[in-house]
Amino acid sequence: MDLNSPPVEMFFPFVGGGHQVPMIDIARVFASHGAKATIITTPKHSLSFQTSIHRDLECGLPISIHALELSDNVDVADTDMSANSYTDTSMLQEPLQNLLLERKPDCIVHDVFHRWSADAIDSAGIPRITFNGNGCFAHCVRENMERYKPHEKVTSDLEPFIVSGLPDGIELTTSQLPFLGRPPNGGGLHKRMPGSDEKSFGVMVNSFYELETAYVDSFRNELGKRDRFHYAIEIGLEDRIKESRRGLIIRGRAPQLLILEHPAVGGFVTHCGWNSTLEGVSAGMPMVTWPITAEQFTNEKLITDVLKIGVKVGSMHWMSPRTESRVSVGRDKVEAAVKRLMGSGEEAAEMRRRAEKLGVKAKIAVEEGGSSCKNADALIQELKSRRQS
């Protein structure tokens, strides 16, 4: 391979909007910086984004899709790579390894949920980067929970405890954390494979430095040491909107960031999924936080206690997407949180000021000379220099 040719990078996203969308966006970023980016998926799941990738190609971006062919006895239509079916993805191990041996890319970026792919990538001698769709804050909280085990010192699921070893005094309860006493979706595939992170070339986080500076630094230091969310709209509400001729209902996935950046929007009620959190921050939005599942309660702490740009609605119990839905927060609490966020007092004004400043920082980070732009360039240069070693 020509030492001066553009790096060849492959991106292997886990299918599901919360994982797939940011990984594809990152592939676009690296393509815009001159790398040749290939997104690895299956024939079935390439249909969800192939049109947009073709548009990118027409605009001159060096980006493409490679659909892994499964064995003859596997029906692709039955292969569900959704967040509820981890085990099917492991059947991609052999075709993945064959692809890597044939193409010999400079590196492959794989989703954290594809830990099974580590053996295939490592055996092909390809540097791999683990993509963590969460921020550094959530990672640091979990690492320190595992290290100090503060939850073992309380007597009930609702008794608060402080997570030691963090730059801020973060208070949580056992009821808010999915990884304490509950096996996550996918069981063993979701668990950390022994040595998989330590052997990786690096870890890529979906964030920007100015958002969580202290936690990015902490995350870096730690690495240095050891190396569908869906809501159904109530029919009554839908009818009232139609009758009043006010409002708009978008069926399917709405362009959330465009909506948040509209000048008529003054606040954001969010479930604290990390992608939504980043979009709220990027739009300069103060938020009402209503976490439900996954690491959302941890993200809530970043929004309300660290960044101080949000008001908690009062949700206290983590719920699995598979469990029967129940009312977790009453209407009075929702009303109170929205009034507090949208009020005319100094507290609300200060939250808006902080949110606006973060929105500006988010935009600067991805511009020429910004922190995220520099990091992308630095990684590409490091991969180029690795060819010579």
MIFIMAR-465366 format. One record per residue (C-alpha): residue number from 1; chain; x, y, z. Coordinates in pm, whole numbers. Layout:
BEGIN
@resi=NUM chain=A x=X y=Y z=Z
...
This chain:
BEGIN
@resi=1 chain=A x=0 y=0 z=0
@resi=2 chain=A x=126 y=349 z=-89
@resi=3 chain=A x=241 y=510 z=234
@resi=4 chain=A x=99 y=844 z=118
@resi=5 chain=A x=-238 y=715 z=0
@resi=6 chain=A x=-551 y=799 z=206
@resi=7 chain=A x=-616 y=565 z=499
@resi=8 chain=A x=-876 y=297 z=441
@resi=9 chain=A x=-1117 y=268 z=732
@resi=10 chain=A x=-1413 y=36 z=786
@resi=11 chain=A x=-1704 y=108 z=1017
@resi=12 chain=A x=-1913 y=-175 z=1163
@resi=13 chain=A x=-2222 y=-26 z=1334
@resi=14 chain=A x=-2467 y=-215 z=1551
@resi=15 chain=A x=-2808 y=-191 z=1387
@resi=16 chain=A x=-3053 y=27 z=1577
@resi=17 chain=A x=-3097 y=402 z=1538
@resi=18 chain=A x=-2909 y=492 z=1854
@resi=19 chain=A x=-2598 y=304 z=1740
@resi=20 chain=A x=-2618 y=304 z=1362
@resi=21 chain=A x=-2685 y=675 z=1301
@resi=22 chain=A x=-2385 y=817 z=1490
@resi=23 chain=A x=-2149 y=553 z=1350
@resi=24 chain=A x=-2254 y=640 z=993
@resi=25 chain=A x=-2212 y=1010 z=1073
@resi=26 chain=A x=-1861 y=942 z=1202
@resi=27 chain=A x=-1782 y=750 z=882
@resi=28 chain=A x=-1889 y=1062 z=691
@resi=29 chain=A x=-1661 y=1276 z=906
@resi=30 chain=A x=-1359 y=1060 z=830
@resi=31 chain=A x=-1448 y=1051 z=460
@resi=32 chain=A x=-1465 y=1432 z=462
@resi=33 chain=A x=-1112 y=1432 z=607
@resi=34 chain=A x=-981 y=1226 z=316
@resi=35 chain=A x=-1010 y=870 z=447
@resi=36 chain=A x=-1176 y=601 z=237
@resi=37 chain=A x=-1469 y=490 z=453
@resi=38 chain=A x=-1664 y=167 z=413
@resi=39 chain=A x=-1972 y=85 z=622
@resi=40 chain=A x=-2011 y=-287 z=691
@resi=41 chain=A x=-2365 y=-424 z=725
@resi=42 chain=A x=-2596 y=-691 z=579
@resi=43 chain=A x=-2796 y=-670 z=253
@resi=44 chain=A x=-3120 y=-630 z=448
@resi=45 chain=A x=-3000 y=-347 z=669
@resi=46 chain=A x=-2814 y=-156 z=401
@resi=47 chain=A x=-3156 y=-59 z=264
@resi=48 chain=A x=-3216 y=179 z=554
@resi=49 chain=A x=-2932 y=415 z=462
@resi=50 chain=A x=-2804 y=330 z=113
@resi=51 chain=A x=-2989 y=624 z=-49
@resi=52 chain=A x=-2818 y=878 z=174
@resi=53 chain=A x=-2478 y=716 z=118
@resi=54 chain=A x=-2532 y=730 z=-259
@resi=55 chain=A x=-2599 y=1104 z=-222
@resi=56 chain=A x=-2271 y=1137 z=-32
@resi=57 chain=A x=-2091 y=960 z=-316
@resi=58 chain=A x=-2247 y=1195 z=-572
@resi=59 chain=A x=-2112 y=1484 z=-364
@resi=60 chain=A x=-1762 y=1342 z=-388
@resi=61 chain=A x=-1721 y=1175 z=-48
@resi=62 chain=A x=-1509 y=854 z=-60
@resi=63 chain=A x=-1767 y=648 z=128
@resi=64 chain=A x=-1931 y=315 z=43
@resi=65 chain=A x=-2131 y=22 z=181
@resi=66 chain=A x=-2019 y=-339 z=196
@resi=67 chain=A x=-2297 y=-590 z=266
@resi=68 chain=A x=-2163 y=-909 z=422
@resi=69 chain=A x=-2293 y=-1221 z=252
@resi=70 chain=A x=-2415 y=-1482 z=498
@resi=71 chain=A x=-2387 y=-1857 z=455
@resi=72 chain=A x=-2628 y=-2037 z=221
@resi=73 chain=A x=-2833 y=-2187 z=503
@resi=74 chain=A x=-2912 y=-1847 z=657
@resi=75 chain=A x=-3210 y=-1649 z=537
@resi=76 chain=A x=-3105 y=-1285 z=539
@resi=77 chain=A x=-3465 y=-1175 z=586
@resi=78 chain=A x=-3471 y=-1365 z=913
@resi=79 chain=A x=-3150 y=-1212 z=1041
@resi=80 chain=A x=-3256 y=-937 z=1279
@resi=81 chain=A x=-2966 y=-723 z=1391
@resi=82 chain=A x=-3193 y=-511 z=1609
@resi=83 chain=A x=-3119 y=-422 z=1969
@resi=84 chain=A x=-3333 y=-719 z=2077
@resi=85 chain=A x=-3136 y=-983 z=1888
@resi=86 chain=A x=-2765 y=-987 z=1959
@resi=87 chain=A x=-2696 y=-1350 z=1889
@resi=88 chain=A x=-2767 y=-1330 z=1514
@resi=89 chain=A x=-2477 y=-1090 z=1463
@resi=90 chain=A x=-2217 y=-1350 z=1560
@resi=91 chain=A x=-2291 y=-1544 z=1240
@resi=92 chain=A x=-2119 y=-1258 z=1059
@resi=93 chain=A x=-1782 y=-1344 z=1211
@resi=94 chain=A x=-1652 y=-1559 z=924
@resi=95 chain=A x=-1759 y=-1326 z=638
@resi=96 chain=A x=-1618 y=-1032 z=836
@resi=97 chain=A x=-1282 y=-1200 z=875
@resi=98 chain=A x=-1274 y=-1291 z=505
@resi=99 chain=A x=-1346 y=-929 z=413
@resi=100 chain=A x=-1067 y=-797 z=633
@resi=101 chain=A x=-813 y=-1044 z=496
@resi=102 chain=A x=-910 y=-946 z=141
@resi=103 chain=A x=-921 y=-566 z=185
@resi=104 chain=A x=-658 y=-519 z=458
@resi=105 chain=A x=-786 y=-179 z=579
@resi=106 chain=A x=-577 y=49 z=797
@resi=107 chain=A x=-830 y=4 z=1077
@resi=108 chain=A x=-1185 y=-99 z=1159
@resi=109 chain=A x=-1416 y=88 z=1395
@resi=110 chain=A x=-1661 y=-156 z=1555
@resi=111 chain=A x=-1955 y=-90 z=1785
@resi=112 chain=A x=-1908 y=-175 z=2151
@resi=113 chain=A x=-2192 y=-430 z=2116
@resi=114 chain=A x=-1989 y=-617 z=1853
@resi=115 chain=A x=-1733 y=-741 z=2106
@resi=116 chain=A x=-1753 y=-1087 z=1947
@resi=117 chain=A x=-1583 y=-936 z=1640
@resi=118 chain=A x=-1259 y=-873 z=1832
@resi=119 chain=A x=-1119 y=-1220 z=1759
@resi=120 chain=A x=-1193 y=-1194 z=1386
@resi=121 chain=A x=-1037 y=-849 z=1361
@resi=122 chain=A x=-733 y=-930 z=1574
@resi=123 chain=A x=-661 y=-1254 z=1389
@resi=124 chain=A x=-661 y=-1059 z=1063
@resi=125 chain=A x=-397 y=-828 z=1210
@resi=126 chain=A x=-612 y=-516 z=1163
@resi=127 chain=A x=-603 y=-238 z=1423
@resi=128 chain=A x=-949 y=-197 z=1571
@resi=129 chain=A x=-1113 y=96 z=1744
@resi=130 chain=A x=-1408 y=39 z=1976
@resi=131 chain=A x=-1692 y=287 z=1920
@resi=132 chain=A x=-1874 y=373 z=2240
@resi=133 chain=A x=-2198 y=553 z=2155
@resi=134 chain=A x=-2218 y=703 z=2505
@resi=135 chain=A x=-2018 y=990 z=2645
@resi=136 chain=A x=-1716 y=976 z=2873
@resi=137 chain=A x=-1927 y=1074 z=3175
@resi=138 chain=A x=-2138 y=757 z=3162
@resi=139 chain=A x=-1827 y=546 z=3118
@resi=140 chain=A x=-1653 y=705 z=3416
@resi=141 chain=A x=-1960 y=656 z=3636
@resi=142 chain=A x=-1978 y=288 z=3549
@resi=143 chain=A x=-1606 y=230 z=3595
@resi=144 chain=A x=-1611 y=390 z=3940
@resi=145 chain=A x=-1926 y=203 z=4037
@resi=146 chain=A x=-1746 y=-121 z=3958
@resi=147 chain=A x=-1433 y=-10 z=4138
@resi=148 chain=A x=-1577 y=135 z=4461
@resi=149 chain=A x=-1917 y=-44 z=4476
@resi=150 chain=A x=-2102 y=231 z=4668
@resi=151 chain=A x=-2435 y=59 z=4600
@resi=152 chain=A x=-2332 y=-225 z=4830
@resi=153 chain=A x=-2330 y=15 z=5126
@resi=154 chain=A x=-2698 y=118 z=5106
@resi=155 chain=A x=-2997 y=-68 z=5246
@resi=156 chain=A x=-3259 y=-5 z=4974
@resi=157 chain=A x=-3285 y=58 z=4601
@resi=158 chain=A x=-3402 y=415 z=4665
@resi=159 chain=A x=-3133 y=514 z=4915
@resi=160 chain=A x=-2895 y=758 z=4743
@resi=161 chain=A x=-2520 y=714 z=4737
@resi=162 chain=A x=-2227 y=918 z=4607
@resi=163 chain=A x=-2011 y=768 z=4332
@resi=164 chain=A x=-1652 y=808 z=4449
@resi=165 chain=A x=-1359 y=900 z=4229
@resi=166 chain=A x=-1542 y=1143 z=3999
@resi=167 chain=A x=-1466 y=1514 z=3944
@resi=168 chain=A x=-1818 y=1597 z=4068
@resi=169 chain=A x=-2026 y=1461 z=4356
@resi=170 chain=A x=-2269 y=1246 z=4159
@resi=171 chain=A x=-2559 y=1098 z=4356
@resi=172 chain=A x=-2749 y=795 z=4227
@resi=173 chain=A x=-2972 y=513 z=4350
@resi=174 chain=A x=-2961 y=144 z=4267
@resi=175 chain=A x=-3309 y=170 z=4110
@resi=176 chain=A x=-3169 y=401 z=3842
@resi=177 chain=A x=-2887 y=180 z=3719
@resi=178 chain=A x=-2941 y=-96 z=3460
@resi=179 chain=A x=-2613 y=-276 z=3518
@resi=180 chain=A x=-2669 y=-355 z=3888
@resi=181 chain=A x=-2831 y=-695 z=3931
@resi=182 chain=A x=-2995 y=-696 z=3588
@resi=183 chain=A x=-2848 y=-880 z=3290
@resi=184 chain=A x=-2864 y=-640 z=2994
@resi=185 chain=A x=-3013 y=-735 z=2658
@resi=186 chain=A x=-2795 y=-984 z=2482
@resi=187 chain=A x=-2637 y=-1135 z=2791
@resi=188 chain=A x=-2283 y=-1244 z=2720
@resi=189 chain=A x=-2249 y=-1045 z=2399
@resi=190 chain=A x=-2302 y=-724 z=2596
@resi=191 chain=A x=-2051 y=-817 z=2863
@resi=192 chain=A x=-1693 y=-709 z=2831
@resi=193 chain=A x=-1481 y=-972 z=2664
@resi=194 chain=A x=-1166 y=-1028 z=2869
@resi=195 chain=A x=-888 y=-820 z=2722
@resi=196 chain=A x=-1094 y=-695 z=2425
@resi=197 chain=A x=-1061 y=-326 z=2514
@resi=198 chain=A x=-703 y=-360 z=2633
@resi=199 chain=A x=-598 y=-509 z=2298
@resi=200 chain=A x=-778 y=-247 z=2090
@resi=201 chain=A x=-594 y=32 z=1909
@resi=202 chain=A x=-818 y=285 z=2081
@resi=203 chain=A x=-1167 y=387 z=2189
@resi=204 chain=A x=-1385 y=636 z=2002
@resi=205 chain=A x=-1647 y=829 z=2200
@resi=206 chain=A x=-1944 y=1020 z=2058
@resi=207 chain=A x=-1888 y=1353 z=2233
@resi=208 chain=A x=-1680 y=1670 z=2219
@resi=209 chain=A x=-1408 y=1777 z=2457
@resi=210 chain=A x=-1567 y=2103 z=2576
@resi=211 chain=A x=-1887 y=1924 z=2683
@resi=212 chain=A x=-1732 y=1700 z=2947
@resi=213 chain=A x=-1371 y=1811 z=2976
@resi=214 chain=A x=-1293 y=1663 z=3318
@resi=215 chain=A x=-1446 y=1329 z=3222
@resi=216 chain=A x=-1268 y=1310 z=2887
@resi=217 chain=A x=-941 y=1364 z=3072
@resi=218 chain=A x=-1035 y=1103 z=3333
@resi=219 chain=A x=-1130 y=856 z=3060
@resi=220 chain=A x=-800 y=911 z=2882
@resi=221 chain=A x=-605 y=858 z=3203
@resi=222 chain=A x=-792 y=535 z=3275
@resi=223 chain=A x=-723 y=401 z=2925
@resi=224 chain=A x=-360 y=497 z=2966
@resi=225 chain=A x=-331 y=281 z=3277
@resi=226 chain=A x=-461 y=-39 z=3116
@resi=227 chain=A x=-400 y=26 z=2794
@resi=228 chain=A x=-3542 y=219 z=1967
@resi=229 chain=A x=-3688 y=411 z=2155
@resi=230 chain=A x=-4061 y=447 z=2052
@resi=231 chain=A x=-4359 y=633 z=2194
@resi=232 chain=A x=-4716 y=602 z=2069
@resi=233 chain=A x=-4905 y=934 z=2065
@resi=234 chain=A x=-5223 y=924 z=2262
@resi=235 chain=A x=-5516 y=922 z=2019
@resi=236 chain=A x=-5698 y=1192 z=2215
@resi=237 chain=A x=-5402 y=1429 z=2184
@resi=238 chain=A x=-5382 y=1361 z=1811
@resi=239 chain=A x=-5751 y=1444 z=1767
@resi=240 chain=A x=-5718 y=1768 z=1966
@resi=241 chain=A x=-5429 y=1881 z=1749
@resi=242 chain=A x=-5633 y=1814 z=1435
@resi=243 chain=A x=-5938 y=1996 z=1570
@resi=244 chain=A x=-5743 y=2305 z=1676
@resi=245 chain=A x=-5542 y=2306 z=1350
@resi=246 chain=A x=-5233 y=2374 z=1555
@resi=247 chain=A x=-4923 y=2160 z=1577
@resi=248 chain=A x=-4772 y=1900 z=1350
@resi=249 chain=A x=-4755 y=1523 z=1379
@resi=250 chain=A x=-4460 y=1353 z=1213
@resi=251 chain=A x=-4501 y=980 z=1169
@resi=252 chain=A x=-4178 y=782 z=1185
@resi=253 chain=A x=-3839 y=928 z=1279
@resi=254 chain=A x=-3856 y=1306 z=1308
@resi=255 chain=A x=-3564 y=1538 z=1220
@resi=256 chain=A x=-3511 y=1615 z=1588
@resi=257 chain=A x=-3210 y=1844 z=1558
@resi=258 chain=A x=-3382 y=2062 z=1297
@resi=259 chain=A x=-3685 y=2088 z=1524
@resi=260 chain=A x=-3476 y=2178 z=1828
@resi=261 chain=A x=-3295 y=2450 z=1636
@resi=262 chain=A x=-3621 y=2622 z=1536
@resi=263 chain=A x=-3644 y=2963 z=1709
@resi=264 chain=A x=-3993 y=2882 z=1839
@resi=265 chain=A x=-3857 y=2600 z=2057
@resi=266 chain=A x=-3756 y=2711 z=2405
@resi=267 chain=A x=-3697 y=2380 z=2582
@resi=268 chain=A x=-3665 y=2007 z=2530
@resi=269 chain=A x=-3831 y=1724 z=2724
@resi=270 chain=A x=-3587 y=1439 z=2673
@resi=271 chain=A x=-3554 y=1075 z=2775
@resi=272 chain=A x=-3180 y=1143 z=2807
@resi=273 chain=A x=-3067 y=902 z=2540
@resi=274 chain=A x=-2714 y=1007 z=2452
@resi=275 chain=A x=-2792 y=1103 z=2091
@resi=276 chain=A x=-3083 y=1319 z=2208
@resi=277 chain=A x=-2866 y=1470 z=2479
@resi=278 chain=A x=-2602 y=1569 z=2224
@resi=279 chain=A x=-2867 y=1712 z=1991
@resi=280 chain=A x=-3018 y=1914 z=2275
@resi=281 chain=A x=-2675 y=2048 z=2368
@resi=282 chain=A x=-2587 y=2126 z=2005
@resi=283 chain=A x=-2910 y=2322 z=1967
@resi=284 chain=A x=-2839 y=2518 z=2287
@resi=285 chain=A x=-3153 y=2381 z=2453
@resi=286 chain=A x=-3227 y=2370 z=2827
@resi=287 chain=A x=-3392 y=2037 z=2905
@resi=288 chain=A x=-3652 y=1864 z=3119
@resi=289 chain=A x=-3500 y=1523 z=3188
@resi=290 chain=A x=-3718 y=1210 z=3193
@resi=291 chain=A x=-3488 y=905 z=3187
@resi=292 chain=A x=-3636 y=559 z=3143
@resi=293 chain=A x=-3385 y=291 z=3049
@resi=294 chain=A x=-3026 y=210 z=2946
@resi=295 chain=A x=-2772 y=464 z=3077
@resi=296 chain=A x=-3025 y=749 z=3064
@resi=297 chain=A x=-3027 y=814 z=3440
@resi=298 chain=A x=-2652 y=865 z=3425
@resi=299 chain=A x=-2689 y=1108 z=3135
@resi=300 chain=A x=-2950 y=1295 z=3340
@resi=301 chain=A x=-2687 y=1360 z=3607
@resi=302 chain=A x=-2457 y=1515 z=3347
@resi=303 chain=A x=-2735 y=1743 z=3220
@resi=304 chain=A x=-2869 y=1854 z=3558
@resi=305 chain=A x=-2582 y=1826 z=3808
@resi=306 chain=A x=-2269 y=1885 z=3600
@resi=307 chain=A x=-2373 y=2105 z=3307
@resi=308 chain=A x=-2666 y=2254 z=3503
@resi=309 chain=A x=-2883 y=2302 z=3194
@resi=310 chain=A x=-3179 y=2085 z=3293
@resi=311 chain=A x=-3458 y=2014 z=3541
@resi=312 chain=A x=-3540 y=1662 z=3656
@resi=313 chain=A x=-3898 y=1549 z=3607
@resi=314 chain=A x=-3859 y=1306 z=3898
@resi=315 chain=A x=-3827 y=963 z=3735
@resi=316 chain=A x=-3670 y=721 z=3984
@resi=317 chain=A x=-3697 y=370 z=3839
@resi=318 chain=A x=-3506 y=216 z=3550
@resi=319 chain=A x=-3738 y=15 z=3321
@resi=320 chain=A x=-3649 y=-246 z=3063
@resi=321 chain=A x=-3797 y=-187 z=2715
@resi=322 chain=A x=-3938 y=-541 z=2739
@resi=323 chain=A x=-4135 y=-480 z=3060
@resi=324 chain=A x=-4495 y=-365 z=3068
@resi=325 chain=A x=-4515 y=13 z=3060
@resi=326 chain=A x=-4642 y=195 z=3365
@resi=327 chain=A x=-4686 y=553 z=3476
@resi=328 chain=A x=-4352 y=652 z=3625
@resi=329 chain=A x=-4415 y=1024 z=3671
@resi=330 chain=A x=-4744 y=1204 z=3740
@resi=331 chain=A x=-4872 y=1504 z=3546
@resi=332 chain=A x=-4812 y=1739 z=3838
@resi=333 chain=A x=-4438 y=1669 z=3833
@resi=334 chain=A x=-4423 y=1717 z=3458
@resi=335 chain=A x=-4603 y=2051 z=3486
@resi=336 chain=A x=-4377 y=2168 z=3768
@resi=337 chain=A x=-4059 y=2077 z=3580
@resi=338 chain=A x=-4169 y=2252 z=3260
@resi=339 chain=A x=-4272 y=2566 z=3450
@resi=340 chain=A x=-3939 y=2572 z=3630
@resi=341 chain=A x=-3747 y=2537 z=3304
@resi=342 chain=A x=-3953 y=2791 z=3111
@resi=343 chain=A x=-3994 y=3040 z=3395
@resi=344 chain=A x=-3891 y=3405 z=3400
@resi=345 chain=A x=-3674 y=3382 z=3711
@resi=346 chain=A x=-3295 y=3388 z=3740
@resi=347 chain=A x=-3260 y=3009 z=3764
@resi=348 chain=A x=-3432 y=2952 z=3428
@resi=349 chain=A x=-3244 y=3240 z=3268
@resi=350 chain=A x=-2910 y=3101 z=3387
@resi=351 chain=A x=-2991 y=2755 z=3250
@resi=352 chain=A x=-3072 y=2910 z=2914
@resi=353 chain=A x=-2746 y=3106 z=2914
@resi=354 chain=A x=-2542 y=2795 z=2994
@resi=355 chain=A x=-2724 y=2593 z=2728
@resi=356 chain=A x=-2668 y=2861 z=2464
@resi=357 chain=A x=-2295 y=2874 z=2544
@resi=358 chain=A x=-2267 y=2496 z=2511
@resi=359 chain=A x=-2449 y=2512 z=2177
@resi=360 chain=A x=-2189 y=2757 z=2050
@resi=361 chain=A x=-1905 y=2536 z=2177
@resi=362 chain=A x=-2057 y=2231 z=2007
@resi=363 chain=A x=-2061 y=2407 z=1671
@resi=364 chain=A x=-1706 y=2536 z=1712
@resi=365 chain=A x=-1582 y=2185 z=1799
@resi=366 chain=A x=-1672 y=2049 z=1455
@resi=367 chain=A x=-1546 y=2348 z=1258
@resi=368 chain=A x=-1199 y=2379 z=1107
@resi=369 chain=A x=-958 y=2401 z=1399
@resi=370 chain=A x=-1214 y=2278 z=1653
@resi=371 chain=A x=-1137 y=1999 z=1899
@resi=372 chain=A x=-1335 y=1726 z=1720
@resi=373 chain=A x=-1196 y=1828 z=1383
@resi=374 chain=A x=-841 y=1815 z=1521
@resi=375 chain=A x=-899 y=1474 z=1679
@resi=376 chain=A x=-1019 y=1330 z=1347
@resi=377 chain=A x=-713 y=1467 z=1170
@resi=378 chain=A x=-482 y=1335 z=1443
@resi=379 chain=A x=-623 y=982 z=1418
@resi=380 chain=A x=-590 y=978 z=1040
@resi=381 chain=A x=-229 y=1093 z=1066
@resi=382 chain=A x=-156 y=830 z=1331
@resi=383 chain=A x=-292 y=558 z=1102
@resi=384 chain=A x=-75 y=687 z=819
@resi=385 chain=A x=235 y=684 z=1037
@resi=386 chain=A x=155 y=329 z=1152
@resi=387 chain=A x=209 y=205 z=795
@resi=388 chain=A x=574 y=293 z=828
@resi=389 chain=A x=627 y=108 z=1157
